[in-house]
Amino acid sequence: MGLLAAGIAAGLAAIGAAIGVGMLVSKTVESIARQPEARGVLSTTMFIGIGLTEAIPIMAIVIAFILTGS
């Protein structure tokens, strides 16, 4: 039962991160289309945001492994 819960937790974290990254990239592309001269700043900010967004599922997977005892 614990392995199932860990799998569900990791899956939900991955889905949440995928939605977050998709929204982040979408808004960045939209912003670059409106102001092409701000591309460098927007891209840098986007990559920082993606890194922070992807850290959450990594932490969820680590916590799931710790709780299952694997």
Distance bins in CASP14 RR format, pairs under 12 A and 6 or more apart:
PFRMAT RR
TARGET T0000
AUTHOR 0000-0000-0000
RMODE 2
METHOD distances of the structure
MODEL  1
1 7 0 0 0 0 0 1 0 0 0 0 0
1 8 0 0 0 0 0 1 0 0 0 0 0
1 67 0 0 0 0 0 1 0 0 0 0 0
1 68 0 0 0 0 0 1 0 0 0 0 0
2 8 0 0 0 0 1 0 0 0 0 0 0
2 9 0 0 0 0 1 0 0 0 0 0 0
2 10 0 0 0 0 0 1 0 0 0 0 0
2 64 0 0 0 0 1 0 0 0 0 0 0
2 65 0 0 0 0 0 1 0 0 0 0 0
2 67 1 0 0 1 0 0 0 0 0 0 0
2 68 1 0 1 0 0 0 0 0 0 0 0
2 69 0 0 0 0 1 0 0 0 0 0 0
2 70 0 0 0 0 0 1 0 0 0 0 0
3 9 0 0 0 0 0 1 0 0 0 0 0
3 10 0 0 0 0 0 1 0 0 0 0 0
3 64 0 0 0 0 1 0 0 0 0 0 0
3 65 0 0 0 0 0 1 0 0 0 0 0
3 67 0 0 0 0 0 1 0 0 0 0 0
3 68 1 0 1 0 0 0 0 0 0 0 0
3 69 0 0 0 0 1 0 0 0 0 0 0
3 70 0 0 0 0 1 0 0 0 0 0 0
4 10 0 0 0 0 0 1 0 0 0 0 0
4 11 0 0 0 0 0 1 0 0 0 0 0
4 64 0 0 0 0 0 1 0 0 0 0 0
4 68 0 0 0 0 1 0 0 0 0 0 0
5 11 0 0 0 0 0 1 0 0 0 0 0
5 12 0 0 0 0 0 1 0 0 0 0 0
5 60 0 0 0 0 0 1 0 0 0 0 0
5 63 0 0 0 0 0 1 0 0 0 0 0
5 64 1 0 0 1 0 0 0 0 0 0 0
5 67 1 0 0 1 0 0 0 0 0 0 0
5 68 0 0 0 0 1 0 0 0 0 0 0
6 12 0 0 0 0 0 1 0 0 0 0 0
6 13 0 0 0 0 0 1 0 0 0 0 0
6 60 0 0 0 0 1 0 0 0 0 0 0
6 61 0 0 0 0 1 0 0 0 0 0 0
6 62 0 0 0 0 0 1 0 0 0 0 0
6 63 0 0 0 0 1 0 0 0 0 0 0
6 64 1 1 0 0 0 0 0 0 0 0 0
6 65 1 0 0 1 0 0 0 0 0 0 0
6 66 0 0 0 0 1 0 0 0 0 0 0
6 67 1 0 0 1 0 0 0 0 0 0 0
6 68 1 0 1 0 0 0 0 0 0 0 0
6 69 0 0 0 0 1 0 0 0 0 0 0
6 70 0 0 0 0 1 0 0 0 0 0 0
7 13 0 0 0 0 1 0 0 0 0 0 0
7 14 0 0 0 0 1 0 0 0 0 0 0
7 15 0 0 0 0 0 1 0 0 0 0 0
7 57 0 0 0 0 0 1 0 0 0 0 0
7 60 0 0 0 0 1 0 0 0 0 0 0
7 61 0 0 0 0 1 0 0 0 0 0 0
7 63 0 0 0 0 0 1 0 0 0 0 0
7 64 1 0 0 1 0 0 0 0 0 0 0
7 65 0 0 0 0 0 1 0 0 0 0 0
7 67 0 0 0 0 0 1 0 0 0 0 0
7 68 0 0 0 0 1 0 0 0 0 0 0
7 70 0 0 0 0 0 1 0 0 0 0 0
8 14 0 0 0 0 0 1 0 0 0 0 0
8 15 0 0 0 0 0 1 0 0 0 0 0
8 60 0 0 0 0 0 1 0 0 0 0 0
8 61 0 0 0 0 0 1 0 0 0 0 0
8 64 0 0 0 0 1 0 0 0 0 0 0
8 68 0 0 0 0 0 1 0 0 0 0 0
9 15 0 0 0 0 0 1 0 0 0 0 0
9 16 0 0 0 0 0 1 0 0 0 0 0
9 56 0 0 0 0 0 1 0 0 0 0 0
9 57 0 0 0 0 1 0 0 0 0 0 0
9 59 0 0 0 0 0 1 0 0 0 0 0
9 60 1 0 1 0 0 0 0 0 0 0 0
9 61 0 0 0 0 1 0 0 0 0 0 0
9 62 0 0 0 0 0 1 0 0 0 0 0
9 63 1 0 0 1 0 0 0 0 0 0 0
9 64 1 0 1 0 0 0 0 0 0 0 0
9 65 0 0 0 0 0 1 0 0 0 0 0
9 66 0 0 0 0 0 1 0 0 0 0 0
9 67 0 0 0 0 1 0 0 0 0 0 0
9 68 0 0 0 0 0 1 0 0 0 0 0
10 16 0 0 0 0 0 1 0 0 0 0 0
10 17 0 0 0 0 0 1 0 0 0 0 0
10 56 0 0 0 0 0 1 0 0 0 0 0
10 57 1 0 0 1 0 0 0 0 0 0 0
10 58 0 0 0 0 1 0 0 0 0 0 0
10 59 0 0 0 0 0 1 0 0 0 0 0
10 60 1 0 1 0 0 0 0 0 0 0 0
10 61 1 0 1 0 0 0 0 0 0 0 0
10 62 0 0 0 0 1 0 0 0 0 0 0
10 63 0 0 0 0 1 0 0 0 0 0 0
10 64 1 0 1 0 0 0 0 0 0 0 0
10 65 0 0 0 0 1 0 0 0 0 0 0
10 67 0 0 0 0 0 1 0 0 0 0 0
10 68 0 0 0 0 0 1 0 0 0 0 0
10 70 0 0 0 0 0 1 0 0 0 0 0
11 17 0 0 0 0 1 0 0 0 0 0 0
11 18 0 0 0 0 1 0 0 0 0 0 0
11 56 0 0 0 0 0 1 0 0 0 0 0
11 57 1 0 0 1 0 0 0 0 0 0 0
11 60 0 0 0 0 1 0 0 0 0 0 0
11 61 0 0 0 0 1 0 0 0 0 0 0
11 64 0 0 0 0 1 0 0 0 0 0 0
12 18 0 0 0 0 0 1 0 0 0 0 0
12 19 0 0 0 0 0 1 0 0 0 0 0
12 56 0 0 0 0 0 1 0 0 0 0 0
12 57 0 0 0 0 1 0 0 0 0 0 0
12 60 1 0 0 1 0 0 0 0 0 0 0
12 61 0 0 0 0 0 1 0 0 0 0 0
12 64 0 0 0 0 0 1 0 0 0 0 0
13 19 0 0 0 0 0 1 0 0 0 0 0
13 20 0 0 0 0 0 1 0 0 0 0 0
13 53 0 0 0 0 0 1 0 0 0 0 0
13 54 0 0 0 0 0 1 0 0 0 0 0
13 55 0 0 0 0 0 1 0 0 0 0 0
13 56 1 0 0 1 0 0 0 0 0 0 0
13 57 1 1 0 0 0 0 0 0 0 0 0
13 58 0 0 0 0 1 0 0 0 0 0 0
13 59 0 0 0 0 1 0 0 0 0 0 0
13 60 1 1 0 0 0 0 0 0 0 0 0
13 61 1 0 0 1 0 0 0 0 0 0 0
13 62 0 0 0 0 0 1 0 0 0 0 0
13 63 0 0 0 0 1 0 0 0 0 0 0
13 64 0 0 0 0 1 0 0 0 0 0 0
14 20 0 0 0 0 0 1 0 0 0 0 0
14 21 0 0 0 0 0 1 0 0 0 0 0
14 53 0 0 0 0 0 1 0 0 0 0 0
14 54 0 0 0 0 1 0 0 0 0 0 0
14 56 0 0 0 0 1 0 0 0 0 0 0
14 57 1 0 1 0 0 0 0 0 0 0 0
14 58 0 0 0 0 1 0 0 0 0 0 0
14 60 0 0 0 0 1 0 0 0 0 0 0
14 61 0 0 0 0 1 0 0 0 0 0 0
14 64 0 0 0 0 0 1 0 0 0 0 0
15 21 0 0 0 0 0 1 0 0 0 0 0
15 22 0 0 0 0 0 1 0 0 0 0 0
15 56 0 0 0 0 0 1 0 0 0 0 0
15 57 0 0 0 0 1 0 0 0 0 0 0
15 60 0 0 0 0 0 1 0 0 0 0 0
16 22 0 0 0 0 1 0 0 0 0 0 0
16 23 0 0 0 0 0 1 0 0 0 0 0
16 24 0 0 0 0 0 1 0 0 0 0 0
16 53 0 0 0 0 1 0 0 0 0 0 0
16 54 0 0 0 0 0 1 0 0 0 0 0
16 56 1 0 0 1 0 0 0 0 0 0 0
16 57 1 0 0 1 0 0 0 0 0 0 0
16 60 0 0 0 0 1 0 0 0 0 0 0
17 23 0 0 0 0 0 1 0 0 0 0 0
17 24 0 0 0 0 0 1 0 0 0 0 0
17 49 0 0 0 0 0 1 0 0 0 0 0
17 50 0 0 0 0 1 0 0 0 0 0 0
17 51 0 0 0 0 1 0 0 0 0 0 0
17 52 0 0 0 0 0 1 0 0 0 0 0
17 53 1 0 1 0 0 0 0 0 0 0 0
17 54 1 0 1 0 0 0 0 0 0 0 0
17 55 0 0 0 0 1 0 0 0 0 0 0
17 56 1 0 1 0 0 0 0 0 0 0 0
17 57 1 0 1 0 0 0 0 0 0 0 0
17 58 0 0 0 0 1 0 0 0 0 0 0
17 59 0 0 0 0 0 1 0 0 0 0 0
17 60 0 0 0 0 1 0 0 0 0 0 0
17 61 0 0 0 0 0 1 0 0 0 0 0
18 24 0 0 0 0 0 1 0 0 0 0 0
18 25 0 0 0 0 0 1 0 0 0 0 0
18 50 0 0 0 0 0 1 0 0 0 0 0
18 53 0 0 0 0 1 0 0 0 0 0 0
18 54 0 0 0 0 1 0 0 0 0 0 0
18 56 0 0 0 0 0 1 0 0 0 0 0
18 57 0 0 0 0 1 0 0 0 0 0 0
19 25 0 0 0 0 0 1 0 0 0 0 0
19 26 0 0 0 0 0 1 0 0 0 0 0
19 53 0 0 0 0 1 0 0 0 0 0 0
19 56 0 0 0 0 0 1 0 0 0 0 0
19 57 0 0 0 0 0 1 0 0 0 0 0
20 26 0 0 0 0 1 0 0 0 0 0 0
20 27 0 0 0 0 0 1 0 0 0 0 0
20 28 0 0 0 0 0 1 0 0 0 0 0
20 46 0 0 0 0 0 1 0 0 0 0 0
20 49 0 0 0 0 1 0 0 0 0 0 0
20 50 0 0 0 0 1 0 0 0 0 0 0
20 51 0 0 0 0 0 1 0 0 0 0 0
20 52 0 0 0 0 0 1 0 0 0 0 0
20 53 1 0 1 0 0 0 0 0 0 0 0
20 54 0 0 0 0 1 0 0 0 0 0 0
20 56 0 0 0 0 1 0 0 0 0 0 0
20 57 0 0 0 0 0 1 0 0 0 0 0
21 27 0 0 0 0 0 1 0 0 0 0 0
21 28 0 0 0 0 0 1 0 0 0 0 0
21 46 0 0 0 0 1 0 0 0 0 0 0
21 47 0 0 0 0 0 1 0 0 0 0 0
21 49 0 0 0 0 1 0 0 0 0 0 0
21 50 1 0 1 0 0 0 0 0 0 0 0
21 51 0 0 0 0 1 0 0 0 0 0 0
21 52 0 0 0 0 0 1 0 0 0 0 0
21 53 1 0 1 0 0 0 0 0 0 0 0
21 54 1 0 0 1 0 0 0 0 0 0 0
21 55 0 0 0 0 0 1 0 0 0 0 0
21 56 0 0 0 0 0 1 0 0 0 0 0
21 57 0 0 0 0 0 1 0 0 0 0 0
22 28 0 0 0 0 1 0 0 0 0 0 0
22 29 0 0 0 0 1 0 0 0 0 0 0
22 30 0 0 0 0 0 1 0 0 0 0 0
22 46 0 0 0 0 0 1 0 0 0 0 0
22 49 0 0 0 0 0 1 0 0 0 0 0
22 50 0 0 0 0 1 0 0 0 0 0 0
22 53 0 0 0 0 1 0 0 0 0 0 0
22 54 0 0 0 0 0 1 0 0 0 0 0
23 29 0 0 0 0 0 1 0 0 0 0 0
23 30 0 0 0 0 0 1 0 0 0 0 0
23 46 0 0 0 0 0 1 0 0 0 0 0
23 49 0 0 0 0 0 1 0 0 0 0 0
23 50 0 0 0 0 0 1 0 0 0 0 0
23 53 0 0 0 0 1 0 0 0 0 0 0
24 30 0 0 0 0 0 1 0 0 0 0 0
24 31 0 0 0 0 0 1 0 0 0 0 0
24 42 0 0 0 0 0 1 0 0 0 0 0
24 43 0 0 0 0 0 1 0 0 0 0 0
24 45 0 0 0 0 1 0 0 0 0 0 0
24 46 1 0 0 1 0 0 0 0 0 0 0
24 47 0 0 0 0 1 0 0 0 0 0 0
24 48 0 0 0 0 0 1 0 0 0 0 0
24 49 1 0 0 1 0 0 0 0 0 0 0
24 50 1 0 0 1 0 0 0 0 0 0 0
24 51 0 0 0 0 1 0 0 0 0 0 0
24 52 0 0 0 0 1 0 0 0 0 0 0
24 53 1 0 0 1 0 0 0 0 0 0 0
24 54 0 0 0 0 0 1 0 0 0 0 0
25 31 0 0 0 0 0 1 0 0 0 0 0
25 32 0 0 0 0 0 1 0 0 0 0 0
25 42 0 0 0 0 0 1 0 0 0 0 0
25 43 0 0 0 0 0 1 0 0 0 0 0
25 45 0 0 0 0 0 1 0 0 0 0 0
25 46 1 0 0 1 0 0 0 0 0 0 0
25 47 0 0 0 0 0 1 0 0 0 0 0
25 49 0 0 0 0 0 1 0 0 0 0 0
25 50 1 0 0 1 0 0 0 0 0 0 0
25 53 0 0 0 0 0 1 0 0 0 0 0
26 32 0 0 0 0 0 1 0 0 0 0 0
26 33 0 0 0 0 0 1 0 0 0 0 0
26 46 0 0 0 0 0 1 0 0 0 0 0
27 33 0 0 0 0 0 1 0 0 0 0 0
27 34 0 0 0 0 0 1 0 0 0 0 0
27 42 0 0 0 0 1 0 0 0 0 0 0
27 45 0 0 0 0 0 1 0 0 0 0 0
27 46 0 0 0 0 1 0 0 0 0 0 0
27 49 0 0 0 0 0 1 0 0 0 0 0
27 50 0 0 0 0 0 1 0 0 0 0 0
28 34 0 0 0 0 0 1 0 0 0 0 0
28 35 0 0 0 0 0 1 0 0 0 0 0
28 38 0 0 0 0 0 1 0 0 0 0 0
28 39 0 0 0 0 1 0 0 0 0 0 0
28 40 0 0 0 0 0 1 0 0 0 0 0
28 41 0 0 0 0 0 1 0 0 0 0 0
28 42 1 0 1 0 0 0 0 0 0 0 0
28 43 1 0 0 1 0 0 0 0 0 0 0
28 44 0 0 0 0 0 1 0 0 0 0 0
28 45 1 0 0 1 0 0 0 0 0 0 0
28 46 1 0 1 0 0 0 0 0 0 0 0
28 47 0 0 0 0 1 0 0 0 0 0 0
28 48 0 0 0 0 0 1 0 0 0 0 0
28 49 0 0 0 0 1 0 0 0 0 0 0
28 50 0 0 0 0 1 0 0 0 0 0 0
29 35 0 0 0 0 0 1 0 0 0 0 0
29 36 0 0 0 0 0 1 0 0 0 0 0
29 39 0 0 0 0 0 1 0 0 0 0 0
29 42 0 0 0 0 1 0 0 0 0 0 0
29 43 0 0 0 0 0 1 0 0 0 0 0
29 46 0 0 0 0 1 0 0 0 0 0 0
30 36 0 0 0 0 0 1 0 0 0 0 0
30 38 0 0 0 0 0 1 0 0 0 0 0
30 42 0 0 0 0 1 0 0 0 0 0 0
30 46 0 0 0 0 0 1 0 0 0 0 0
31 37 0 0 0 0 0 1 0 0 0 0 0
31 38 1 0 0 1 0 0 0 0 0 0 0
31 39 0 0 0 0 1 0 0 0 0 0 0
31 40 0 0 0 0 0 1 0 0 0 0 0
31 41 0 0 0 0 1 0 0 0 0 0 0
31 42 1 0 1 0 0 0 0 0 0 0 0
31 43 0 0 0 0 0 1 0 0 0 0 0
31 45 0 0 0 0 1 0 0 0 0 0 0
31 46 0 0 0 0 1 0 0 0 0 0 0
32 38 1 0 0 1 0 0 0 0 0 0 0
32 39 1 0 1 0 0 0 0 0 0 0 0
32 40 0 0 0 0 1 0 0 0 0 0 0
32 41 0 0 0 0 0 1 0 0 0 0 0
32 42 1 0 1 0 0 0 0 0 0 0 0
32 43 1 0 0 1 0 0 0 0 0 0 0
32 45 0 0 0 0 0 1 0 0 0 0 0
32 46 0 0 0 0 1 0 0 0 0 0 0
33 39 0 0 0 0 1 0 0 0 0 0 0
33 42 0 0 0 0 0 1 0 0 0 0 0
34 42 0 0 0 0 1 0 0 0 0 0 0
35 41 0 0 0 0 1 0 0 0 0 0 0
35 42 1 0 0 1 0 0 0 0 0 0 0
36 42 0 0 0 0 1 0 0 0 0 0 0
36 43 0 0 0 0 0 1 0 0 0 0 0
38 44 0 0 0 0 0 1 0 0 0 0 0
38 45 0 0 0 0 1 0 0 0 0 0 0
38 46 0 0 0 0 0 1 0 0 0 0 0
39 45 0 0 0 0 0 1 0 0 0 0 0
39 46 0 0 0 0 0 1 0 0 0 0 0
40 46 0 0 0 0 1 0 0 0 0 0 0
40 47 0 0 0 0 0 1 0 0 0 0 0
41 47 0 0 0 0 0 1 0 0 0 0 0
41 48 0 0 0 0 0 1 0 0 0 0 0
42 48 0 0 0 0 0 1 0 0 0 0 0
42 49 0 0 0 0 0 1 0 0 0 0 0
43 49 0 0 0 0 0 1 0 0 0 0 0
43 50 0 0 0 0 0 1 0 0 0 0 0
44 50 0 0 0 0 0 1 0 0 0 0 0
44 51 0 0 0 0 0 1 0 0 0 0 0
45 51 0 0 0 0 0 1 0 0 0 0 0
45 52 0 0 0 0 0 1 0 0 0 0 0
46 52 0 0 0 0 0 1 0 0 0 0 0
46 53 0 0 0 0 0 1 0 0 0 0 0
47 53 0 0 0 0 0 1 0 0 0 0 0
47 54 0 0 0 0 0 1 0 0 0 0 0
48 54 0 0 0 0 0 1 0 0 0 0 0
48 55 0 0 0 0 0 1 0 0 0 0 0
49 55 0 0 0 0 1 0 0 0 0 0 0
49 56 0 0 0 0 0 1 0 0 0 0 0
50 56 0 0 0 0 0 1 0 0 0 0 0
51 57 0 0 0 0 0 1 0 0 0 0 0
51 58 0 0 0 0 1 0 0 0 0 0 0
52 58 0 0 0 0 0 1 0 0 0 0 0
52 59 0 0 0 0 0 1 0 0 0 0 0
53 59 0 0 0 0 0 1 0 0 0 0 0
54 60 0 0 0 0 0 1 0 0 0 0 0
54 61 0 0 0 0 0 1 0 0 0 0 0
55 61 0 0 0 0 0 1 0 0 0 0 0
55 62 0 0 0 0 0 1 0 0 0 0 0
56 62 0 0 0 0 0 1 0 0 0 0 0
56 63 0 0 0 0 0 1 0 0 0 0 0
57 63 0 0 0 0 0 1 0 0 0 0 0
57 64 0 0 0 0 0 1 0 0 0 0 0
58 64 0 0 0 0 0 1 0 0 0 0 0
58 65 0 0 0 0 0 1 0 0 0 0 0
59 65 0 0 0 0 0 1 0 0 0 0 0
59 66 0 0 0 0 0 1 0 0 0 0 0
60 66 0 0 0 0 0 1 0 0 0 0 0
60 67 0 0 0 0 0 1 0 0 0 0 0
61 67 0 0 0 0 0 1 0 0 0 0 0
61 68 0 0 0 0 0 1 0 0 0 0 0
61 70 0 0 0 0 0 1 0 0 0 0 0
62 68 0 0 0 0 0 1 0 0 0 0 0
62 69 0 0 0 0 0 1 0 0 0 0 0
62 70 0 0 0 0 0 1 0 0 0 0 0
63 69 0 0 0 0 0 1 0 0 0 0 0
63 70 0 0 0 0 0 1 0 0 0 0 0
64 70 0 0 0 0 1 0 0 0 0 0 0
END
